[in-house]
Structure formats: structure tokens, C-alpha cells
Amino acid sequence: SSSQGPTDDLRIKPDLTGNGTSVYSTATLTSVITPLTNTSYGNATGTSMASPNVTGTLLLLQQHYKNLKGNFMRAATLKGLALHTADDAGPTGPDAIFGWGLLNAKFAAETITKNGTLAIIQEHTLPNGGSYSFPVTSDGVNPLIASISWTDPAGTANPGSIVNVGTARLVNDLDIRVTNTAGTVFPYRLLSATTNGLGDNTRDPFER
């Protein structure tokens, strides 16, 4: 029930969806019919509920990570974790209404807890033109999900009066690939405002 993407260059927007419909929470607004107090609770709907839901959850994930590791995640790591563990909603894969899906705090927290055993969360600095790879083993039962996330510098703004310019604004185009004896699996990307597919993503600073 909010605005939808994508951007003109087909970046996946929104990134993430949070529940904001009929959320039961504290209520501080005064109602003419039923006056509220500083101990009132009630149901509310909108971005005013979805935004603090997502923000508070991300802060709790940072706290959980710090409790286990002694430091906070980088911004790109936190974003990547949230998108990596989101529950798919709408069409399969990312889309311009739900983004990568609905925020899943439980899955994200469990991924932090399992880091180093059944999950891998790594932070690296990649030099220009460099590459990084490591082997992983799938259990053959649960889906093997791999993501890469980075903070990209600001792209070049469109200075002209032409609207809907589709030129990619990505500055650093990192790529993730998963390869085995059967071949190479590419990440998701948007093909249009309503369709996605697998291939070389040259638009987004997050790939899964």
C-alpha cells in the first residue's frame, strides 16, 4: 500500500517490504471520539507503522550481531542480510512492488547466529578489477542462497530536461556467480517494470 518502483534504469525498488497493515502498537494521537493516554494501544496502518517496524528490526539485528561478534555490521552488510533473508512476496523473485520480499527478522537473526557454521557472513574490500571466491557445500535439501551487497558511490545525476532516462547509474558493478559441475548460476535482475530473470545485473548494488 505504498509507492512502487522500479527506477528508470530498472534498479529494484523498493528494496524491502515491511508489514504496516493493522499493526497493534502504542498510540499517541488524540482521538475526538476516544481520547488516548500515554498508555494507549491501538491498530494503525501505513508507512508510519511499516517504517518503524523495519527500522527497529534492523537495529535489533545490529545488536544481536554485536553481542556475538563485538562490532556492528557495515551498512551494506545489514542491508544485504535483510534482503538476503526476506520472504519472497508477489511474483517469484524480486519485483517492483515488494522488492526482495517481506522482512524476516527470525531468518536474519538465525543467519547471524549460524555464521561460520551453516551460514557465511563476510565483509571484504575488493580492489578495482579484483575477484574473490571460496567453496561452499550445499546440504542438498535447503536452498543455497548467495548474495553480495556493497555501498556504491553516488551516480551521475541527469542534468537535462529529458525524463525517464534508462542509463544505468551504478558506479561499481560487482558480480556474483555460483558455479558447480552443472554450470554457472547468475543473479536476479529486472527485465522490465513487471518481469525479472537471471543474468548479468548491471544496475543494482545488491545481487542474489
C-alpha positions as CSV (number, residue, x, y, z in Angstrom):
1,S,0.0,0.0,0.0
2,S,2.9,2.3,-0.8
3,S,4.6,3.7,-3.9
4,Q,6.3,1.2,-6.2
5,G,9.3,1.1,-8.5
6,P,11.4,0.4,-10.3
7,T,13.7,3.4,-11.1
8,D,14.1,4.5,-14.7
9,D,17.3,2.4,-15.1
10,L,15.4,-0.7,-13.7
11,R,17.0,-0.8,-10.3
12,I,14.9,-3.0,-8.0
13,K,12.9,-0.6,-5.9
14,P,11.6,-0.8,-3.2
15,D,14.4,-2.9,-1.7
16,L,12.3,-4.4,1.0
17,T,8.7,-4.6,2.3
18,G,7.6,-4.3,5.9
19,N,4.3,-5.1,7.5
20,G,2.4,-1.8,8.0
21,T,-1.2,-3.0,7.9
22,S,-3.3,-3.2,11.1
23,V,-0.2,-3.2,13.3
24,Y,-1.0,-3.2,17.0
25,S,1.2,-0.7,18.8
26,T,1.4,2.2,21.1
27,A,-0.9,5.0,20.2
28,T,-0.1,8.7,21.0
29,L,-2.5,10.6,18.7
30,T,-5.6,12.1,20.3
31,S,-8.9,10.9,19.1
32,V,-12.0,13.1,19.4
33,I,-14.2,10.1,19.9
34,T,-11.9,8.1,22.2
35,P,-9.3,10.2,24.0
36,L,-5.9,8.4,24.2
37,T,-3.5,8.4,27.0
38,N,0.3,7.8,27.3
39,T,-0.6,4.1,28.0
40,S,-2.9,3.6,25.0
41,Y,-2.5,0.9,22.4
42,G,-4.3,0.5,19.1
43,N,-4.2,-0.7,15.5
44,A,-2.8,1.5,12.7
45,T,-1.9,1.2,9.1
46,G,0.5,2.9,6.8
47,T,4.2,3.7,6.3
48,S,4.1,5.2,9.8
49,M,3.9,1.6,11.0
50,A,6.0,-0.2,8.4
51,S,8.9,2.2,8.7
52,P,9.5,1.8,12.5
53,N,8.8,-1.9,12.1
54,V,11.7,-2.3,9.7
55,T,14.0,0.2,11.4
56,G,13.5,-1.3,14.8
57,T,14.1,-4.8,13.4
58,L,17.4,-3.7,11.7
59,L,18.6,-2.2,15.0
60,L,17.9,-5.4,16.9
61,L,19.8,-7.3,14.2
62,Q,22.8,-5.0,14.7
63,Q,22.6,-5.5,18.5
64,H,22.5,-9.3,18.0
65,Y,25.5,-9.2,15.7
66,K,27.4,-7.0,18.1
67,N,26.6,-9.3,21.0
68,L,28.1,-12.2,19.1
69,K,31.0,-10.5,17.2
70,G,31.8,-7.5,19.3
71,N,31.2,-5.0,16.5
72,F,28.4,-3.7,14.2
73,M,27.8,-4.7,10.6
74,R,28.6,-2.3,7.9
75,A,25.6,-0.6,6.3
76,A,25.9,-2.7,3.1
77,T,26.1,-5.9,5.3
78,L,23.0,-5.1,7.2
79,K,21.1,-4.2,4.0
80,G,22.4,-7.3,2.3
81,L,21.4,-9.5,5.2
82,A,17.8,-8.1,5.3
83,L,17.4,-8.6,1.5
84,H,19.1,-12.0,1.5
85,T,16.7,-13.4,4.2
86,A,13.5,-11.6,3.1
87,D,10.4,-13.8,2.4
88,D,9.5,-13.7,-1.3
89,A,6.2,-12.0,-2.0
90,G,4.3,-11.4,-5.2
91,P,5.9,-12.9,-8.3
92,T,8.8,-15.3,-7.8
93,G,12.0,-13.3,-7.3
94,P,12.4,-9.5,-7.0
95,D,9.7,-7.2,-8.3
96,A,8.8,-3.5,-8.3
97,I,6.1,-3.8,-5.6
98,F,7.6,-6.0,-2.9
99,G,11.2,-5.6,-3.8
100,W,13.1,-8.6,-2.5
101,G,10.2,-9.5,-0.2
102,L,8.9,-9.2,3.3
103,L,11.4,-8.6,6.1
104,N,12.0,-11.8,8.1
105,A,13.6,-11.0,11.4
106,K,13.8,-14.6,12.5
107,F,15.6,-15.8,9.4
108,A,18.0,-12.9,9.6
109,A,18.8,-13.4,13.3
110,E,19.3,-17.1,12.7
111,T,21.7,-16.4,9.9
112,I,23.8,-14.2,12.2
113,T,23.8,-17.0,14.8
114,K,24.8,-19.6,12.3
115,N,27.6,-17.5,10.8
116,G,30.6,-19.7,10.5
117,T,28.8,-23.0,10.6
118,L,25.6,-23.2,8.5
119,A,25.8,-19.7,7.2
120,I,28.5,-17.3,6.0
121,I,28.6,-13.5,6.5
122,Q,31.8,-12.0,5.3
123,E,33.0,-8.4,4.9
124,H,35.8,-7.6,2.4
125,T,37.4,-4.8,0.5
126,L,37.6,-5.7,-3.2
127,P,40.3,-3.8,-5.3
128,N,39.3,-2.5,-8.7
129,G,39.2,-5.4,-11.2
130,G,39.7,-7.9,-8.4
131,S,37.8,-11.1,-7.6
132,Y,37.1,-13.2,-4.5
133,S,35.9,-16.8,-4.4
134,F,35.5,-19.6,-1.9
135,P,34.0,-23.1,-1.9
136,V,30.6,-23.9,-0.2
137,T,28.8,-27.2,0.3
138,S,25.0,-27.4,0.0
139,D,23.1,-30.0,2.1
140,G,21.0,-30.9,-0.9
141,V,17.8,-30.2,1.0
142,N,17.6,-26.5,1.8
143,P,18.0,-23.8,-0.9
144,L,21.5,-22.5,-1.3
145,I,21.2,-18.7,-1.3
146,A,24.2,-16.4,-2.1
147,S,24.2,-12.6,-2.1
148,I,26.6,-9.7,-2.5
149,S,26.0,-6.2,-1.2
150,W,28.0,-3.0,-1.4
151,T,27.7,0.7,-0.8
152,D,28.0,2.4,-4.2
153,P,29.2,6.0,-4.6
154,A,26.6,8.4,-5.9
155,G,26.0,8.1,-9.6
156,T,25.9,10.9,-12.1
157,A,22.6,12.8,-12.0
158,N,20.7,13.6,-15.2
159,P,21.2,17.3,-15.7
160,G,18.9,17.7,-18.7
161,S,15.2,18.0,-19.1
162,I,14.7,14.6,-20.6
163,V,12.7,12.3,-18.3
164,N,12.8,8.5,-17.8
165,V,16.4,8.1,-18.8
166,G,17.2,4.4,-18.7
167,T,21.0,4.7,-18.4
168,A,22.5,2.7,-15.5
169,R,23.7,4.8,-12.6
170,L,25.8,2.1,-11.0
171,V,29.4,3.2,-10.4
172,N,31.0,-0.1,-9.2
173,D,29.5,-3.1,-10.9
174,L,30.3,-6.1,-8.7
175,D,29.0,-9.5,-9.9
176,I,28.2,-12.7,-8.0
177,R,28.2,-16.1,-9.6
178,V,27.6,-19.6,-8.2
179,T,29.3,-22.3,-10.2
180,N,29.4,-26.1,-10.0
181,T,29.9,-29.0,-12.4
182,A,26.4,-28.3,-13.9
183,G,27.3,-24.8,-14.9
184,T,27.1,-21.2,-13.6
185,V,24.0,-19.6,-11.9
186,F,23.5,-15.9,-12.5
187,P,21.7,-13.5,-10.1
188,Y,18.3,-11.9,-10.5
189,R,17.7,-8.7,-12.4
190,L,14.7,-6.8,-13.6
191,L,13.9,-7.1,-17.3
192,S,11.0,-4.6,-17.2
193,A,8.8,-3.0,-14.6
194,T,6.8,-6.2,-14.3
195,T,9.3,-9.0,-15.2
196,N,12.6,-10.4,-13.9
197,G,15.1,-13.0,-14.9
198,L,18.6,-14.4,-14.3
199,G,21.6,-12.7,-15.9
200,D,24.4,-10.1,-15.5
201,N,22.9,-7.5,-13.2
202,T,24.5,-4.1,-14.2
203,R,22.0,-2.0,-12.3
204,D,21.8,-2.9,-8.6
205,P,24.3,-2.6,-5.7
206,F,22.9,-5.9,-4.3
207,E,22.8,-9.2,-6.1
208,R,21.2,-12.5,-5.0
